[in-house]
Amino acid sequence: MSVRALRGPVVRRLLVLRREGKLTTARVRSAADVLGVRERAVWRWLATAERDESAAAEPGSRAQTRDRFTVTPEVRHLLALWKGNVAAVHRELTARAARQSPPAAPPSLPTLHRAVHRDLTPGERAGLAAGERAARKHDVFLARPRGWRNQVWETDHMQAAILVDIDGTARRPWITWFTDCATNAIMGVAVTPGHPSRESVLAALRSAVLREDSYGPLGGLPERVRVDRGKDFLSKTVTAAFDALVVTVEDLPAYTPHLKGTVEGLNRAVELMFLAALPGYAHQPRPGKRPSRPKEELLLSFEDFTGRLLDWTFWWNTTHQPAPLNGKSPLHGGDLPGMVDQELADLIRPGLTPAQACILAVASCPGVTTSFSPPPVRHTGRRRPTPSPNPP
């Protein structure tokens, strides 16, 4: 609830105190501090509410008279025609009013601005000015409940925003990875010097599934994998691999990146936290009007870039603490709560939540720590590069 929504209940309560003879200046001053307005404004609202009880519903708002200008379908059509330009719509309304017989009085420009901001949402105004993509930025998306490790993975291709030296040619490599939605962990990664293919998907999947020393304890088989209708992920070869592993593939609708926000957030994070600090970053500002990179700029080799990316993946899984994990790294976030459900928690002690049961089990049984905790951190990183074969 916003502070503005509290104005009505506060003013109505102050009116009751005034009628009972218990209203004091200290109470009015305290109400003004809570509402973030001046004391004088609260006294003015009380005076208006005594004259008109309906004013106590929305204190401080303009009086809603019948002749107040509102946004009509005609005004909406003009706003869409002029891409949200209120001044251009005002000129059009003025010209139309002058052509009428007798001439009508058009709304003033401030009145039109107030009506647009009052009757249209921020998303509608952004959509009229810049289109549907701008309007989507104001939409509200609900967050999925955070499950347990290996419940759901997400996968995606990403063209790295960096130029590397590949056989004497400056090219942007591609990254294919699988992420765990519960812990934000990078389960598997594959780097290709050219466009990704089903081979890169299979290489990243192998890196994600295996749990040997060179791949780390993060791994296993997920219950579901979300993909974004990419032909590489839906190819017969990759689909057969998922079927053999008994993994359900969830094919998301087109143009819905918010439905796989974990891997999309990883794509943004790797550019801001890792790629931007490397030589050859493709989005760095250039001096003057020169669009291309300097000829003397030194670039990383493909092997060097792959090694640094794997080191960054190791850091992400073991040291980085994403906000949703409440101070834990992806390696240590989500193991025990995912193994203990409510039924098992009731068996440990009735009335405990799964998280409380985990704490009690670790505190009571030292052996639980060695059974449920992952192996040492030093084995977590993806130390073995898994690039796909060079493209033809």
ZAMARGU-4260 file (C-alpha; in steps of 0.2 Angstrom, whole numbers, plus 5000, padded with zeros to 4 digits):
<rodrens>
0) 5000/5000/5000 | 5007/5017/4995 | 5007/5032/5007 | 4995/5041/4997 | 4982/5027/5000
5) 4983/5031/5018 | 4977/5048/5017 | 4959/5044/5017 | 4959/5033/5033 | 4970/5045/5042
10) 4959/5060/5038 | 4943/5050/5043 | 4951/5045/5060 | 4956/5063/5063 | 4938/5069/5059
15) 4932/5056/5072 | 4944/5063/5085 | 4939/5081/5082 | 4920/5077/5084 | 4925/5068/5101
20) 4935/5083/5106 | 4951/5074/5107 | 4960/5081/5092 | 4977/5089/5096 | 4990/5098/5086
25) 5003/5084/5090 | 4991/5071/5082 | 4990/5082/5066 | 5008/5085/5066 | 5012/5066/5068
30) 5000/5062/5054 | 5008/5074/5043 | 5025/5066/5046 | 5018/5049/5042 | 5010/5055/5026
35) 5025/5065/5020 | 5016/5081/5019 | 5015/5098/5028 | 5005/5100/5044 | 4995/5114/5035
40) 4990/5102/5021 | 4982/5090/5034 | 4972/5105/5042 | 4966/5110/5025 | 4960/5092/5021
45) 4951/5092/5038 | 4942/5108/5034 | 4937/5102/5017 | 4931/5085/5023 | 4920/5094/5036
50) 4911/5103/5022 | 4910/5088/5011 | 4912/5071/5018 | 4915/5064/5001 | 4932/5073/5001
55) 4938/5062/5014 | 4939/5047/5002 | 4954/5055/4993 | 4961/5070/5002 | 4972/5081/4992
60) 4965/5076/4975 | 4957/5087/4963 | 4938/5089/4963 | 4931/5077/4951 | 4918/5088/4942
65) 4907/5083/4928 | 4916/5094/4915 | 4933/5089/4919 | 4943/5084/4903 | 4947/5066/4901
70) 4956/5056/4888 | 4943/5050/4875 | 4945/5037/4861 | 4948/5052/4849 | 4963/5058/4860
75) 4970/5040/4861 | 4969/5039/4842 | 4979/5055/4841 | 4991/5050/4854 | 4995/5034/4844
80) 4996/5044/4828 | 5008/5056/4835 | 5018/5043/4845 | 5013/5050/4862 | 5018/5068/4858
85) 5005/5078/4869 | 5010/5095/4861 | 5007/5088/4844 | 4990/5081/4850 | 4986/5098/4857
90) 4989/5107/4841 | 4978/5095/4832 | 4964/5097/4844 | 4966/5116/4843 | 4965/5115/4824
95) 4949/5104/4825 | 4941/5116/4837 | 4944/5131/4826 | 4936/5123/4811 | 4920/5119/4821
100) 4905/5131/4819 | 4904/5140/4831 | 4922/5138/4836 | 4924/5127/4852 | 4936/5129/4866
105) 4950/5116/4866 | 4958/5110/4882 | 4974/5119/4887 | 4991/5110/4886 | 4993/5108/4905
110) 4975/5101/4906 | 4979/5089/4892 | 4995/5084/4900 | 4986/5081/4917 | 4973/5070/4909
115) 4986/5060/4899 | 4996/5056/4915 | 4980/5053/4925 | 4970/5042/4913 | 4985/5032/4905
120) 4996/5020/4914 | 5015/5022/4912 | 5015/5007/4901 | 5002/5014/4889 | 5012/5030/4888
125) 5028/5021/4884 | 5019/5010/4871 | 5012/5025/4862 | 5029/5033/4862 | 5040/5019/4857
130) 5030/5003/4853 | 5026/4987/4861 | 5043/4983/4867 | 5044/4998/4877 | 5027/4995/4885
135) 5033/4977/4890 | 5046/4985/4902 | 5032/4991/4913 | 5023/4974/4914 | 5023/4965/4930
140) 5030/4947/4929 | 5027/4935/4944 | 5042/4926/4950 | 5042/4907/4950 | 5044/4898/4967
145) 5062/4893/4970 | 5063/4874/4969 | 5077/4862/4972 | 5093/4859/4963 | 5091/4849/4947
150) 5073/4852/4946 | 5073/4864/4931 | 5087/4869/4920 | 5088/4883/4907 | 5099/4883/4892
155) 5103/4896/4879 | 5116/4901/4866 | 5125/4918/4868 | 5137/4927/4856 | 5150/4934/4867
160) 5152/4953/4865 | 5171/4951/4863 | 5183/4949/4848 | 5196/4935/4850 | 5209/4929/4838
165) 5203/4913/4829 | 5216/4908/4817 | 5222/4925/4813 | 5204/4932/4811 | 5195/4943/4824
170) 5178/4934/4828 | 5166/4934/4841 | 5164/4916/4849 | 5148/4908/4855 | 5144/4902/4872
175) 5131/4888/4876 | 5127/4884/4894 | 5115/4876/4906 | 5110/4885/4922 | 5100/4878/4937
180) 5085/4889/4941 | 5085/4885/4960 | 5103/4889/4963 | 5109/4900/4948 | 5123/4888/4946
185) 5131/4886/4929 | 5130/4867/4927 | 5138/4865/4910 | 5146/4876/4897 | 5153/4874/4879
190) 5163/4888/4869 | 5163/4887/4850 | 5173/4898/4838 | 5159/4899/4826 | 5140/4898/4825
195) 5133/4885/4838 | 5126/4869/4833 | 5119/4853/4840 | 5137/4847/4844 | 5139/4862/4855
200) 5123/4858/4864 | 5128/4840/4867 | 5145/4846/4873 | 5137/4858/4885 | 5125/4845/4891
205) 5139/4832/4894 | 5148/4845/4904 | 5132/4848/4914 | 5128/4830/4917 | 5144/4822/4922
210) 5151/4824/4940 | 5169/4818/4938 | 5183/4827/4946 | 5186/4837/4930 | 5168/4843/4930
215) 5164/4845/4948 | 5150/4840/4960 | 5138/4851/4951 | 5129/4840/4939 | 5117/4826/4938
220) 5100/4824/4928 | 5087/4838/4928 | 5069/4834/4928 | 5065/4848/4915 | 5075/4859/4903
225) 5068/4875/4896 | 5073/4880/4879 | 5068/4895/4868 | 5062/4886/4851 | 5080/4886/4845
230) 5082/4873/4831 | 5098/4867/4839 | 5090/4862/4855 | 5075/4854/4846 | 5085/4844/4833
235) 5082/4826/4832 | 5099/4822/4839 | 5097/4833/4855 | 5079/4827/4858 | 5085/4809/4857
240) 5098/4813/4870 | 5086/4821/4882 | 5074/4806/4879 | 5088/4794/4883 | 5091/4804/4899
245) 5072/4804/4903 | 5073/4823/4904 | 5057/4833/4899 | 5060/4847/4887 | 5049/4863/4889
250) 5048/4872/4873 | 5044/4890/4877 | 5034/4902/4866 | 5043/4914/4854 | 5048/4931/4860
255) 5046/4927/4879 | 5064/4929/4886 | 5056/4932/4903 | 5050/4914/4904 | 5068/4909/4906
260) 5075/4923/4916 | 5089/4913/4925 | 5099/4910/4909 | 5095/4927/4902 | 5101/4935/4918
265) 5117/4925/4916 | 5119/4932/4899 | 5119/4950/4905 | 5129/4946/4920 | 5144/4938/4910
270) 5145/4953/4899 | 5144/4966/4913 | 5155/4956/4926 | 5168/4948/4914 | 5168/4952/4896
275) 5168/4971/4899 | 5185/4970/4907 | 5194/4960/4893 | 5203/4967/4878 | 5193/4967/4862
280) 5176/4970/4871 | 5164/4974/4857 | 5153/4987/4866 | 5167/4998/4873 | 5166/5017/4868
285) 5177/5022/4854 | 5186/5039/4854 | 5179/5051/4841 | 5168/5044/4827 | 5178/5029/4823
290) 5167/5014/4823 | 5180/5000/4822 | 5193/4995/4834 | 5211/5001/4833 | 5222/4990/4822
295) 5235/4989/4836 | 5223/4982/4849 | 5229/4965/4855 | 5216/4951/4856 | 5215/4936/4866
300) 5217/4919/4858 | 5202/4907/4858 | 5211/4895/4870 | 5215/4909/4882 | 5198/4916/4881
305) 5190/4899/4884 | 5202/4896/4899 | 5197/4913/4907 | 5179/4910/4904 | 5180/4893/4913
310) 5189/4902/4928 | 5175/4914/4929 | 5163/4900/4929 | 5172/4892/4943 | 5172/4909/4953
315) 5153/4911/4949 | 5149/4894/4956 | 5160/4894/4972 | 5162/4913/4977 | 5149/4924/4969
320) 5134/4926/4981 | 5118/4930/4970 | 5105/4940/4980 | 5091/4926/4979 | 5102/4914/4988
325) 5104/4925/5004 | 5122/4925/5006 | 5126/4908/4999 | 5136/4903/4983 | 5127/4893/4970
330) 5138/4878/4976 | 5131/4878/4993 | 5113/4885/4990 | 5099/4873/4989 | 5106/4856/4993
335) 5097/4851/5009 | 5081/4860/5007 | 5078/4851/4991 | 5081/4834/4998 | 5070/4837/5013
340) 5051/4839/5010 | 5037/4842/5022 | 5033/4824/5025 | 5051/4820/5030 | 5052/4836/5041
345) 5037/4830/5050 | 5045/4813/5053 | 5061/4822/5060 | 5050/4833/5072 | 5032/4837/5069
350) 5029/4856/5066 | 5046/4859/5058 | 5048/4867/5041 | 5060/4858/5029 | 5073/4872/5032
355) 5072/4870/5051 | 5073/4851/5049 | 5089/4852/5039 | 5097/4863/5053 | 5092/4851/5066
360) 5098/4836/5056 | 5115/4843/5053 | 5116/4849/5072 | 5111/4832/5078 | 5120/4820/5066
365) 5138/4825/5061 | 5137/4812/5048 | 5124/4821/5039 | 5136/4835/5034 | 5148/4823/5025
370) 5133/4814/5017 | 5124/4829/5010 | 5137/4842/5008 | 5146/4843/4991 | 5164/4838/4988
375) 5177/4851/4991 | 5176/4867/4982 | 5192/4865/4972 | 5183/4852/4961 | 5169/4863/4956
380) 5176/4873/4941 | 5174/4867/4923 | 5192/4864/4920 | 5191/4855/4904 | 5186/4865/4889
385) 5173/4858/4878 | 5173/4868/4862 | 5164/4861/4847 | 5173/4857/4831 | 5177/4871/4820
390) 5164/4877/4808 | 5167/4873/4790
</rodrens>
